[in-house]
């Protein structure tokens, strides 16, 4: 049995019925020993790649922009 869709009177999908084994695999928590997030943030520096910047300082400065009032 696969995923089943429930449609409204106009034929638009409104809900889904998911088999329990699929649901449990999707909602299972990851073990704590698995890394979460980006392991090497320097690989994703984008436009800052060729600049000599401290990523931690730059990230802190960007966050501080949101806290200004």
Beta strands, then each sheet from edge to edge (+ up, - down):
strand 1: 4-7
strand 2: 13-17
sheet 1: 1+ 2-
end
